[in-house]
Amino acid sequence: MNEPVAGLMLTDDLIFFSRVAATARASGMVVKQARTADALLVLAKANTPSGIILDLRSEEHTSELQS
């Protein structure tokens, strides 16, 4: 059974993502990880999330989103 996706997270930091995902899971929500801006767009189109978390500490993602 697929759980509905509550949110998406753009980050390449696995430790940061796992902490966020564990907190979401404890609240009964599901967060999926995207490692690139392109992957985030694909996931967002497929899952219609309630929210998106962006890791602003990643310069790579910040520059991808600005272009």
PQR file with spaces between the fields and no chain letter, atoms N, CA, C, O and H, PARSE charges and radii, in Angstrom:
ATOM       1  N    MET     1       0.839   -1.191    0.000 -0.4000 1.5000
ATOM       2  CA   MET     1       0.000    0.000    0.000 -0.0000 2.0000
ATOM       3  C    MET     1       0.878    1.246    0.000  0.5500 1.7000
ATOM       4  O    MET     1       1.795    1.358    0.814 -0.5500 1.4000
ATOM       5  N    ASN     2       0.601    2.198   -0.921 -0.4000 1.5000
ATOM       6  CA   ASN     2       1.340    3.444   -0.978 -0.0000 2.0000
ATOM       7  C    ASN     2       0.711    4.459   -0.031  0.5500 1.7000
ATOM       8  O    ASN     2      -0.502    4.669   -0.037 -0.5500 1.4000
ATOM       9  H    ASN     2      -0.143    2.106   -1.582  0.4000 1.0000
ATOM      10  N    GLU     3       1.548    5.073    0.769 -0.4000 1.5000
ATOM      11  CA   GLU     3       1.058    6.107    1.673 -0.0000 2.0000
ATOM      12  C    GLU     3       1.022    7.437    0.932  0.5500 1.7000
ATOM      13  O    GLU     3       1.880    7.685    0.086 -0.5500 1.4000
ATOM      14  H    GLU     3       2.534    4.902    0.773  0.4000 1.0000
ATOM      15  N    PRO     4       0.050    8.297    1.226 -0.5600 1.5000
ATOM      16  CA   PRO     4       0.030    9.605    0.579  0.2800 2.0000
ATOM      17  C    PRO     4       1.238   10.431    1.012  0.5500 1.7000
ATOM      18  O    PRO     4       1.636   10.405    2.177 -0.5500 1.4000
ATOM      19  N    VAL     5       1.802   11.149    0.081 -0.4000 1.5000
ATOM      20  CA   VAL     5       2.982   11.964    0.367 -0.0000 2.0000
ATOM      21  C    VAL     5       2.534   13.301    0.924  0.5500 1.7000
ATOM      22  O    VAL     5       1.790   14.039    0.279 -0.5500 1.4000
ATOM      23  H    VAL     5       1.479   11.170   -0.865  0.4000 1.0000
ATOM      24  N    ALA     6       2.994   13.604    2.128 -0.4000 1.5000
ATOM      25  CA   ALA     6       2.669   14.886    2.754 -0.0000 2.0000
ATOM      26  C    ALA     6       3.625   15.971    2.278  0.5500 1.7000
ATOM      27  O    ALA     6       3.250   17.138    2.163 -0.5500 1.4000
ATOM      28  H    ALA     6       3.598   13.005    2.652  0.4000 1.0000
ATOM      29  N    GLY     7       4.865   15.573    2.003 -0.4000 1.5000
ATOM      30  CA   GLY     7       5.840   16.576    1.606 -0.0000 2.0000
ATOM      31  C    GLY     7       7.006   15.999    0.839  0.5500 1.7000
ATOM      32  O    GLY     7       7.248   14.792    0.821 -0.5500 1.4000
ATOM      33  H    GLY     7       5.170   14.625    2.096  0.4000 1.0000
ATOM      34  N    LEU     8       7.716   16.912    0.207 -0.4000 1.5000
ATOM      35  CA   LEU     8       8.940   16.578   -0.511 -0.0000 2.0000
ATOM      36  C    LEU     8      10.063   17.415    0.069  0.5500 1.7000
ATOM      37  O    LEU     8       9.837   18.506    0.593 -0.5500 1.4000
ATOM      38  H    LEU     8       7.519   17.893    0.222  0.4000 1.0000
ATOM      39  N    MET     9      11.257   16.899   -0.028 -0.4000 1.5000
ATOM      40  CA   MET     9      12.415   17.617    0.499 -0.0000 2.0000
ATOM      41  C    MET     9      13.549   17.573   -0.513  0.5500 1.7000
ATOM      42  O    MET     9      13.983   16.498   -0.927 -0.5500 1.4000
ATOM      43  H    MET     9      11.440   16.013   -0.453  0.4000 1.0000
ATOM      44  N    LEU    10      14.027   18.751   -0.908 -0.4000 1.5000
ATOM      45  CA   LEU    10      15.158   18.862   -1.818 -0.0000 2.0000
ATOM      46  C    LEU    10      16.428   19.002   -0.990  0.5500 1.7000
ATOM      47  O    LEU    10      16.699   20.054   -0.411 -0.5500 1.4000
ATOM      48  H    LEU    10      13.675   19.624   -0.571  0.4000 1.0000
ATOM      49  N    THR    11      17.200   17.922   -0.947 -0.4000 1.5000
ATOM      50  CA   THR    11      18.455   17.929   -0.204 -0.0000 2.0000
ATOM      51  C    THR    11      19.311   16.755   -0.647  0.5500 1.7000
ATOM      52  O    THR    11      18.798   15.705   -1.035 -0.5500 1.4000
ATOM      53  H    THR    11      16.980   17.068   -1.418  0.4000 1.0000
ATOM      54  N    ASP    12      20.604   16.943   -0.585 -0.4000 1.5000
ATOM      55  CA   ASP    12      21.506   15.825   -0.843 -0.0000 2.0000
ATOM      56  C    ASP    12      22.155   15.352    0.458  0.5500 1.7000
ATOM      57  O    ASP    12      23.044   14.500    0.447 -0.5500 1.4000
ATOM      58  H    ASP    12      21.021   17.796   -0.270  0.4000 1.0000
ATOM      59  N    ASP    13      21.702   15.912    1.569 -0.4000 1.5000
ATOM      60  CA   ASP    13      22.224   15.573    2.889 -0.0000 2.0000
ATOM      61  C    ASP    13      21.368   14.452    3.492  0.5500 1.7000
ATOM      62  O    ASP    13      20.272   14.699    3.996 -0.5500 1.4000
ATOM      63  H    ASP    13      20.981   16.604    1.578  0.4000 1.0000
ATOM      64  N    LEU    14      21.872   13.238    3.434 -0.4000 1.5000
ATOM      65  CA   LEU    14      21.110   12.074    3.886 -0.0000 2.0000
ATOM      66  C    LEU    14      20.790   12.123    5.385  0.5500 1.7000
ATOM      67  O    LEU    14      19.706   11.709    5.797 -0.5500 1.4000
ATOM      68  H    LEU    14      22.762   13.037    3.025  0.4000 1.0000
ATOM      69  N    ILE    15      21.712   12.619    6.191 -0.4000 1.5000
ATOM      70  CA   ILE    15      21.471   12.687    7.633 -0.0000 2.0000
ATOM      71  C    ILE    15      20.355   13.684    7.944  0.5500 1.7000
ATOM      72  O    ILE    15      19.464   13.393    8.743 -0.5500 1.4000
ATOM      73  H    ILE    15      22.592   12.955    5.857  0.4000 1.0000
ATOM      74  N    PHE    16      20.403   14.842    7.321 -0.4000 1.5000
ATOM      75  CA   PHE    16      19.366   15.853    7.515 -0.0000 2.0000
ATOM      76  C    PHE    16      18.013   15.300    7.063  0.5500 1.7000
ATOM      77  O    PHE    16      17.015   15.439    7.770 -0.5500 1.4000
ATOM      78  H    PHE    16      21.126   15.078    6.672  0.4000 1.0000
ATOM      79  N    PHE    17      17.982   14.676    5.889 -0.4000 1.5000
ATOM      80  CA   PHE    17      16.726   14.111    5.394 -0.0000 2.0000
ATOM      81  C    PHE    17      16.190   13.043    6.332  0.5500 1.7000
ATOM      82  O    PHE    17      14.993   13.022    6.619 -0.5500 1.4000
ATOM      83  H    PHE    17      18.793   14.562    5.315  0.4000 1.0000
ATOM      84  N    SER    18      17.046   12.159    6.813 -0.4000 1.5000
ATOM      85  CA   SER    18      16.569   11.065    7.667 -0.0000 2.0000
ATOM      86  C    SER    18      15.969   11.598    8.962  0.5500 1.7000
ATOM      87  O    SER    18      15.017   11.017    9.483 -0.5500 1.4000
ATOM      88  H    SER    18      18.019   12.175    6.579  0.4000 1.0000
ATOM      89  N    ARG    19      16.503   12.684    9.484 -0.4000 1.5000
ATOM      90  CA   ARG    19      15.931   13.292   10.695 -0.0000 2.0000
ATOM      91  C    ARG    19      14.547   13.879   10.417  0.5500 1.7000
ATOM      92  O    ARG    19      13.614   13.688   11.197 -0.5500 1.4000
ATOM      93  H    ARG    19      17.276   13.157    9.061  0.4000 1.0000
ATOM      94  N    VAL    20      14.429   14.582    9.315 -0.4000 1.5000
ATOM      95  CA   VAL    20      13.140   15.167    8.947 -0.0000 2.0000
ATOM      96  C    VAL    20      12.123   14.066    8.668  0.5500 1.7000
ATOM      97  O    VAL    20      10.983   14.142    9.127 -0.5500 1.4000
ATOM      98  H    VAL    20      15.187   14.737    8.682  0.4000 1.0000
ATOM      99  N    ALA    21      12.532   13.039    7.914 -0.4000 1.5000
ATOM     100  CA   ALA    21      11.626   11.935    7.566 -0.0000 2.0000
ATOM     101  C    ALA    21      11.164   11.180    8.816  0.5500 1.7000
ATOM     102  O    ALA    21      10.001   10.787    8.906 -0.5500 1.4000
ATOM     103  H    ALA    21      13.457   12.977    7.541  0.4000 1.0000
ATOM     104  N    ALA    22      12.060   10.979    9.770 -0.4000 1.5000
ATOM     105  CA   ALA    22      11.693   10.281   11.003 -0.0000 2.0000
ATOM     106  C    ALA    22      10.684   11.087   11.817  0.5500 1.7000
ATOM     107  O    ALA    22       9.748   10.524   12.385 -0.5500 1.4000
ATOM     108  H    ALA    22      13.004   11.298    9.696  0.4000 1.0000
ATOM     109  N    THR    23      10.873   12.389   11.870 -0.4000 1.5000
ATOM     110  CA   THR    23       9.931   13.254   12.588 -0.0000 2.0000
ATOM     111  C    THR    23       8.568   13.241   11.900  0.5500 1.7000
ATOM     112  O    THR    23       7.530   13.186   12.560 -0.5500 1.4000
ATOM     113  H    THR    23      11.633   12.846   11.409  0.4000 1.0000
ATOM     114  N    ALA    24       8.580   13.291   10.579 -0.4000 1.5000
ATOM     115  CA   ALA    24       7.327   13.243    9.825 -0.0000 2.0000
ATOM     116  C    ALA    24       6.619   11.906   10.048  0.5500 1.7000
ATOM     117  O    ALA    24       5.409   11.866   10.269 -0.5500 1.4000
ATOM     118  H    ALA    24       9.423   13.336   10.043  0.4000 1.0000
ATOM     119  N    ARG    25       7.379   10.817    9.988 -0.4000 1.5000
ATOM     120  CA   ARG    25       6.810    9.477   10.194 -0.0000 2.0000
ATOM     121  C    ARG    25       6.170    9.357   11.567  0.5500 1.7000
ATOM     122  O    ARG    25       5.104    8.756   11.706 -0.5500 1.4000
ATOM     123  H    ARG    25       8.362   10.850    9.808  0.4000 1.0000
ATOM     124  N    ALA    26       6.811    9.924   12.583 -0.4000 1.5000
ATOM     125  CA   ALA    26       6.276    9.881   13.948 -0.0000 2.0000
ATOM     126  C    ALA    26       4.957   10.644   14.052  0.5500 1.7000
ATOM     127  O    ALA    26       4.156   10.398   14.954 -0.5500 1.4000
ATOM     128  H    ALA    26       7.677   10.413   12.470  0.4000 1.0000
ATOM     129  N    SER    27       4.741   11.570   13.120 -0.4000 1.5000
ATOM     130  CA   SER    27       3.498   12.343   13.092 -0.0000 2.0000
ATOM     131  C    SER    27       2.487   11.769   12.109  0.5500 1.7000
ATOM     132  O    SER    27       1.423   12.347   11.888 -0.5500 1.4000
ATOM     133  H    SER    27       5.391   11.769   12.387  0.4000 1.0000
ATOM     134  N    GLY    28       2.831   10.620   11.517 -0.4000 1.5000
ATOM     135  CA   GLY    28       1.924    9.974   10.582 -0.0000 2.0000
ATOM     136  C    GLY    28       1.986   10.518    9.168  0.5500 1.7000
ATOM     137  O    GLY    28       1.054   10.328    8.386 -0.5500 1.4000
ATOM     138  H    GLY    28       3.695   10.150   11.696  0.4000 1.0000
ATOM     139  N    MET    29       3.085   11.197    8.831 -0.4000 1.5000
ATOM     140  CA   MET    29       3.236   11.777    7.494 -0.0000 2.0000
ATOM     141  C    MET    29       4.405   11.118    6.767  0.5500 1.7000
ATOM     142  O    MET    29       5.262   10.477    7.375 -0.5500 1.4000
ATOM     143  H    MET    29       3.842   11.351    9.467  0.4000 1.0000
ATOM     144  N    VAL    30       4.413   11.294    5.462 -0.4000 1.5000
ATOM     145  CA   VAL    30       5.482   10.752    4.631 -0.0000 2.0000
ATOM     146  C    VAL    30       6.171   11.906    3.907  0.5500 1.7000
ATOM     147  O    VAL    30       5.509   12.766    3.327 -0.5500 1.4000
ATOM     148  H    VAL    30       3.717   11.815    4.967  0.4000 1.0000
ATOM     149  N    VAL    31       7.489   11.920    3.945 -0.4000 1.5000
ATOM     150  CA   VAL    31       8.283   12.893    3.206 -0.0000 2.0000
ATOM     151  C    VAL    31       9.212   12.109    2.291  0.5500 1.7000
ATOM     152  O    VAL    31       9.884   11.172    2.722 -0.5500 1.4000
ATOM     153  H    VAL    31       8.027   11.221    4.417  0.4000 1.0000
ATOM     154  N    LYS    32       9.241   12.504    1.022 -0.4000 1.5000
ATOM     155  CA   LYS    32      10.138   11.870    0.062 -0.0000 2.0000
ATOM     156  C    LYS    32      11.273   12.823   -0.273  0.5500 1.7000
ATOM     157  O    LYS    32      11.102   14.042   -0.267 -0.5500 1.4000
ATOM     158  H    LYS    32       8.695   13.264    0.672  0.4000 1.0000
ATOM     159  N    GLN    33      12.434   12.250   -0.564 -0.4000 1.5000
ATOM     160  CA   GLN    33      13.630   13.032   -0.852 -0.0000 2.0000
ATOM     161  C    GLN    33      13.854   13.161   -2.355  0.5500 1.7000
ATOM     162  O    GLN    33      13.679   12.209   -3.115 -0.5500 1.4000
ATOM     163  H    GLN    33      12.574   11.260   -0.569  0.4000 1.0000
ATOM     164  N    ALA    34      14.245   14.360   -2.756 -0.4000 1.5000
ATOM     165  CA   ALA    34      14.721   14.615   -4.111 -0.0000 2.0000
ATOM     166  C    ALA    34      16.134   15.174   -3.969  0.5500 1.7000
ATOM     167  O    ALA    34      16.370   16.079   -3.169 -0.5500 1.4000
ATOM     168  H    ALA    34      14.387   15.134   -2.139  0.4000 1.0000
ATOM     169  N    ARG    35      17.062   14.638   -4.736 -0.4000 1.5000
ATOM     170  CA   ARG    35      18.447   15.097   -4.635 -0.0000 2.0000
ATOM     171  C    ARG    35      18.796   16.187   -5.637  0.5500 1.7000
ATOM     172  O    ARG    35      19.833   16.838   -5.512 -0.5500 1.4000
ATOM     173  H    ARG    35      16.871   13.902   -5.386  0.4000 1.0000
ATOM     174  N    THR    36      17.932   16.391   -6.637 -0.4000 1.5000
ATOM     175  CA   THR    36      18.147   17.445   -7.633 -0.0000 2.0000
ATOM     176  C    THR    36      16.838   18.192   -7.859  0.5500 1.7000
ATOM     177  O    THR    36      15.759   17.693   -7.539 -0.5500 1.4000
ATOM     178  H    THR    36      17.089   15.862   -6.739  0.4000 1.0000
ATOM     179  N    ALA    37      16.950   19.396   -8.416 -0.4000 1.5000
ATOM     180  CA   ALA    37      15.753   20.181   -8.704 -0.0000 2.0000
ATOM     181  C    ALA    37      14.879   19.464   -9.734  0.5500 1.7000
ATOM     182  O    ALA    37      13.653   19.487   -9.628 -0.5500 1.4000
ATOM     183  H    ALA    37      17.826   19.801   -8.677  0.4000 1.0000
ATOM     184  N    ASP    38      15.499   18.830  -10.721 -0.4000 1.5000
ATOM     185  CA   ASP    38      14.735   18.084  -11.720 -0.0000 2.0000
ATOM     186  C    ASP    38      13.958   16.936  -11.080  0.5500 1.7000
ATOM     187  O    ASP    38      12.791   16.715  -11.405 -0.5500 1.4000
ATOM     188  H    ASP    38      16.495   18.811  -10.806  0.4000 1.0000
ATOM     189  N    ALA    39      14.602   16.211  -10.173 -0.4000 1.5000
ATOM     190  CA   ALA    39      13.934   15.108   -9.476 -0.0000 2.0000
ATOM     191  C    ALA    39      12.784   15.636   -8.619  0.5500 1.7000
ATOM     192  O    ALA    39      11.746   14.984   -8.503 -0.5500 1.4000
ATOM     193  H    ALA    39      15.549   16.391   -9.908  0.4000 1.0000
ATOM     194  N    LEU    40      12.964   16.800   -8.026 -0.4000 1.5000
ATOM     195  CA   LEU    40      11.904   17.411   -7.218 -0.0000 2.0000
ATOM     196  C    LEU    40      10.682   17.705   -8.072  0.5500 1.7000
ATOM     197  O    LEU    40       9.554   17.447   -7.651 -0.5500 1.4000
ATOM     198  H    LEU    40      13.807   17.329   -8.120  0.4000 1.0000
ATOM     199  N    LEU    41      10.893   18.240   -9.267 -0.4000 1.5000
ATOM     200  CA   LEU    41       9.773   18.543  -10.162 -0.0000 2.0000
ATOM     201  C    LEU    41       9.025   17.278  -10.566  0.5500 1.7000
ATOM     202  O    LEU    41       7.796   17.270  -10.619 -0.5500 1.4000
ATOM     203  H    LEU    41      11.809   18.450   -9.609  0.4000 1.0000
ATOM     204  N    VAL    42       9.768   16.211  -10.849 -0.4000 1.5000
ATOM     205  CA   VAL    42       9.138   14.936  -11.224 -0.0000 2.0000
ATOM     206  C    VAL    42       8.295   14.410  -10.064  0.5500 1.7000
ATOM     207  O    VAL    42       7.149   14.006  -10.263 -0.5500 1.4000
ATOM     208  H    VAL    42      10.767   16.218  -10.806  0.4000 1.0000
ATOM     209  N    LEU    43       8.855   14.412   -8.858 -0.4000 1.5000
ATOM     210  CA   LEU    43       8.114   13.935   -7.692 -0.0000 2.0000
ATOM     211  C    LEU    43       6.894   14.803   -7.400  0.5500 1.7000
ATOM     212  O    LEU    43       5.835   14.286   -7.041 -0.5500 1.4000
ATOM     213  H    LEU    43       9.786   14.740   -8.697  0.4000 1.0000
ATOM     214  N    ALA    44       7.037   16.116   -7.552 -0.4000 1.5000
ATOM     215  CA   ALA    44       5.922   17.026   -7.269 -0.0000 2.0000
ATOM     216  C    ALA    44       4.771   16.798   -8.245  0.5500 1.7000
ATOM     217  O    ALA    44       3.604   16.842   -7.857 -0.5500 1.4000
ATOM     218  H    ALA    44       7.897   16.536   -7.843  0.4000 1.0000
ATOM     219  N    LYS    45       5.101   16.555   -9.507 -0.4000 1.5000
ATOM     220  CA   LYS    45       4.055   16.295  -10.494 -0.0000 2.0000
ATOM     221  C    LYS    45       3.361   14.966  -10.235  0.5500 1.7000
ATOM     222  O    LYS    45       2.161   14.832  -10.477 -0.5500 1.4000
ATOM     223  H    LYS    45       6.049   16.519   -9.823  0.4000 1.0000
ATOM     224  N    ALA    46       4.104   13.992   -9.747 -0.4000 1.5000
ATOM     225  CA   ALA    46       3.549   12.653   -9.525 -0.0000 2.0000
ATOM     226  C    ALA    46       2.790   12.530   -8.196  0.5500 1.7000
ATOM     227  O    ALA    46       1.897   11.690   -8.080 -0.5500 1.4000
ATOM     228  H    ALA    46       5.079   14.101   -9.550  0.4000 1.0000
ATOM     229  N    ASN    47       3.125   13.345   -7.205 -0.4000 1.5000
ATOM     230  CA   ASN    47       2.590   13.144   -5.857 -0.0000 2.0000
ATOM     231  C    ASN    47       1.758   14.284   -5.299  0.5500 1.7000
ATOM     232  O    ASN    47       1.082   14.079   -4.291 -0.5500 1.4000
ATOM     233  H    ASN    47       3.850   14.027   -7.300  0.4000 1.0000
ATOM     234  N    THR    48       1.761   15.452   -5.879 -0.4000 1.5000
ATOM     235  CA   THR    48       1.061   16.628   -5.377 -0.0000 2.0000
ATOM     236  C    THR    48       1.209   16.770   -3.858  0.5500 1.7000
ATOM     237  O    THR    48       0.265   16.515   -3.111 -0.5500 1.4000
ATOM     238  H    THR    48       2.311   15.619   -6.698  0.4000 1.0000
ATOM     239  N    PRO    49       2.397   17.178   -3.410 -0.5600 1.5000
ATOM     240  CA   PRO    49       2.647   17.271   -1.973  0.2800 2.0000
ATOM     241  C    PRO    49       1.919   18.439   -1.311  0.5500 1.7000
ATOM     242  O    PRO    49       1.535   19.405   -1.971 -0.5500 1.4000
ATOM     243  N    SER    50       1.742   18.333   -0.014 -0.4000 1.5000
ATOM     244  CA   SER    50       1.170   19.429    0.767 -0.0000 2.0000
ATOM     245  C    SER    50       2.203   20.523    1.007  0.5500 1.7000
ATOM     246  O    SER    50       1.856   21.686    1.215 -0.5500 1.4000
ATOM     247  H    SER    50       2.054   17.548    0.522  0.4000 1.0000
ATOM     248  N    GLY    51       3.478   20.138    0.976 -0.4000 1.5000
ATOM     249  CA   GLY    51       4.541   21.103    1.199 -0.0000 2.0000
ATOM     250  C    GLY    51       5.862   20.604    0.656  0.5500 1.7000
ATOM     251  O    GLY    51       6.047   19.412    0.409 -0.5500 1.4000
ATOM     252  H    GLY    51       3.761   19.194    0.807  0.4000 1.0000
ATOM     253  N    ILE    52       6.782   21.547    0.474 -0.4000 1.5000
ATOM     254  CA   ILE    52       8.126   21.233   -0.015 -0.0000 2.0000
ATOM     255  C    ILE    52       9.139   21.902    0.899  0.5500 1.7000
ATOM     256  O    ILE    52       9.016   23.084    1.222 -0.5500 1.4000
ATOM     257  H    ILE    52       6.632   22.516    0.675  0.4000 1.0000
ATOM     258  N    ILE    53      10.139   21.138    1.311 -0.4000 1.5000
ATOM     259  CA   ILE    53      11.224   21.659    2.142 -0.0000 2.0000
ATOM     260  C    ILE    53      12.461   21.772    1.256  0.5500 1.7000
ATOM     261  O    ILE    53      12.852   20.801    0.608 -0.5500 1.4000
ATOM     262  H    ILE    53      10.239   20.178    1.049  0.4000 1.0000
ATOM     263  N    LEU    54      13.076   22.954    1.225 -0.4000 1.5000
ATOM     264  CA   LEU    54      14.290   23.174    0.445 -0.0000 2.0000
ATOM     265  C    LEU    54      15.477   23.328    1.378  0.5500 1.7000
ATOM     266  O    LEU    54      15.426   24.105    2.332 -0.5500 1.4000
ATOM     267  H    LEU    54      12.758   23.743    1.752  0.4000 1.0000
ATOM     268  N    ASP    55      16.534   22.600    1.109 -0.4000 1.5000
ATOM     269  CA   ASP    55      17.770   22.715    1.881 -0.0000 2.0000
ATOM     270  C    ASP    55      18.554   23.889    1.311  0.5500 1.7000
ATOM     271  O    ASP    55      19.256   23.746    0.310 -0.5500 1.4000
ATOM     272  H    ASP    55      16.576   21.969    0.335  0.4000 1.0000
ATOM     273  N    LEU    56      18.435   25.042    1.944 -0.4000 1.5000
ATOM     274  CA   LEU    56      19.083   26.251    1.447 -0.0000 2.0000
ATOM     275  C    LEU    56      20.583   26.280    1.698  0.5500 1.7000
ATOM     276  O    LEU    56      21.277   27.165    1.197 -0.5500 1.4000
ATOM     277  H    LEU    56      17.865   25.158    2.757  0.4000 1.0000
ATOM     278  N    ARG    57      21.085   25.334    2.460 -0.4000 1.5000
ATOM     279  CA   ARG    57      22.518   25.272    2.717 -0.0000 2.0000
ATOM     280  C    ARG    57      23.272   24.656    1.548  0.5500 1.7000
ATOM     281  O    ARG    57      24.500   24.734    1.499 -0.5500 1.4000
ATOM     282  H    ARG    57      20.521   24.615    2.867  0.4000 1.0000
ATOM     283  N    SER    58      22.572   24.054    0.622 -0.4000 1.5000
ATOM     284  CA   SER    58      23.195   23.440   -0.536 -0.0000 2.0000
ATOM     285  C    SER    58      23.302   24.468   -1.658  0.5500 1.7000
ATOM     286  O    SER    58      22.290   24.863   -2.236 -0.5500 1.4000
ATOM     287  H    SER    58      21.574   23.991    0.662  0.4000 1.0000
ATOM     288  N    GLU    59      24.504   24.897   -1.964 -0.4000 1.5000
ATOM     289  CA   GLU    59      24.703   25.885   -3.021 -0.0000 2.0000
ATOM     290  C    GLU    59      24.299   25.329   -4.380  0.5500 1.7000
ATOM     291  O    GLU    59      23.786   26.065   -5.223 -0.5500 1.4000
ATOM     292  H    GLU    59      25.326   24.577   -1.494  0.4000 1.0000
ATOM     293  N    GLU    60      24.525   24.043   -4.598 -0.4000 1.5000
ATOM     294  CA   GLU    60      24.170   23.419   -5.871 -0.0000 2.0000
ATOM     295  C    GLU    60      22.683   23.559   -6.147  0.5500 1.7000
ATOM     296  O    GLU    60      22.296   23.934   -7.254 -0.5500 1.4000
ATOM     297  H    GLU    60      24.941   23.445   -3.913  0.4000 1.0000
ATOM     298  N    HIS    61      21.842   23.266   -5.163 -0.4000 1.5000
ATOM     299  CA   HIS    61      20.398   23.348   -5.356 -0.0000 2.0000
ATOM     300  C    HIS    61      19.938   24.783   -5.463  0.5500 1.7000
ATOM     301  O    HIS    61      19.038   25.089   -6.246 -0.5500 1.4000
ATOM     302  H    HIS    61      22.156   22.962   -4.264  0.4000 1.0000
ATOM     303  N    THR    62      20.532   25.657   -4.700 -0.4000 1.5000
ATOM     304  CA   THR    62      20.136   27.059   -4.743 -0.0000 2.0000
ATOM     305  C    THR    62      20.374   27.625   -6.129  0.5500 1.7000
ATOM     306  O    THR    62      19.518   28.338   -6.653 -0.5500 1.4000
ATOM     307  H    THR    62      21.262   25.408   -4.064  0.4000 1.0000
ATOM     308  N    SER    63      21.514   27.326   -6.735 -0.4000 1.5000
ATOM     309  CA   SER    63      21.800   27.851   -8.073 -0.0000 2.0000
ATOM     310  C    SER    63      20.908   27.197   -9.122  0.5500 1.7000
ATOM     311  O    SER    63      20.528   27.854  -10.090 -0.5500 1.4000
ATOM     312  H    SER    63      22.208   26.746   -6.309  0.4000 1.0000
ATOM     313  N    GLU    64      20.560   25.908   -8.955 -0.4000 1.5000
ATOM     314  CA   GLU    64      19.654   25.232   -9.893 -0.0000 2.0000
ATOM     315  C    GLU    64      18.295   25.902   -9.887  0.5500 1.7000
ATOM     316  O    GLU    64      17.695   26.088  -10.946 -0.5500 1.4000
ATOM     317  H    GLU    64      20.869   25.374   -8.168  0.4000 1.0000
ATOM     318  N    LEU    65      17.802   26.265   -8.727 -0.4000 1.5000
ATOM     319  CA   LEU    65      16.474   26.840   -8.619 -0.0000 2.0000
ATOM     320  C    LEU    65      16.426   28.293   -9.114  0.5500 1.7000
ATOM     321  O    LEU    65      15.370   28.767   -9.533 -0.5500 1.4000
ATOM     322  H    LEU    65      18.289   26.114   -7.867  0.4000 1.0000
ATOM     323  N    GLN    66      17.554   28.994   -9.067 -0.4000 1.5000
ATOM     324  CA   GLN    66      17.583   30.383   -9.518 -0.0000 2.0000
ATOM     325  C    GLN    66      17.580   30.489  -11.025  0.5500 1.7000
ATOM     326  O    GLN    66      17.154   31.509  -11.566 -0.5500 1.4000
ATOM     327  H    GLN    66      18.411   28.609   -8.726  0.4000 1.0000
ATOM     328  N    SER    67      18.042   29.466  -11.718 -0.4000 1.5000
ATOM     329  CA   SER    67      18.106   29.565  -13.180 -0.0000 2.0000
ATOM     330  C    SER    67      16.824   29.186  -13.851  0.5500 1.7000
ATOM     331  O    SER    67      16.735   29.223  -15.078 -0.5500 1.4000
ATOM     332  H    SER    67      18.388   28.637  -11.279  0.4000 1.0000
